[in-house]
């Protein structure tokens, strides 16, 4: 989990003892309902491990993405496209609590301020580490960058594989889902949008 400090955000794994204890009880009950023996050696610590893992997977609820951006905003007279691509995305589908994962490609055109590049990746994590659907995740990232930086435009493209499609349901192992959202110049100027898509195009599945 990320804690705010005087230099911005640093990663610290912190778990609530009360939440861990309560989740642990529920996961032990789930294992029993599935027909497992929670007293066998391999499962003795599993409820506690899962309780801590779920707190880590959903740590985004305890993060402020806008504050992450504001912690590293700098005045800069640069008005060309800034692209951070191939940002790893790991999230849990809110429908089945099954992972989906892939890459995010993000661009913005500054309007008086630039932001530390690592903060863009951390904003992705802050939203992805929640129960999500990919469409919502894409829009949340776009809106956070747009509202906080007030840039001339924002572009977000996310491509992922969903285990709820490959492990269950239709069981299609090679399907990829791509979502996109744009503001400002990326939405209104065809050439700007095409330049962004061309730059990231080598990384998109066809």
WOLINSUL-V505220 format. One line per field, one symbol per residue. psi: psi as a letter, one per 30 degrees, with the letter a starting at -180 (. if undefined). A space follows every 10 residues. Layout:
# WOLINSUL-V505220
psi: ???
This chain:
# WOLINSUL-V505220
psi: lkkkafgbkl kkjkkkeeee eeeeeeeeee eeffgljffl efgegeeeee eeeeeefgff fgljeeeeef fhkkkkikhl kkkjlhkkkk lkkfefhklk lbkkkklljl ifklkkeffe eeeeeeeehl klkeeeeeee eeeeeeeefh lflkkkkkkl kjffeefabf hjfgkkkkll kllbefefje eeeeeeeeef effkk.
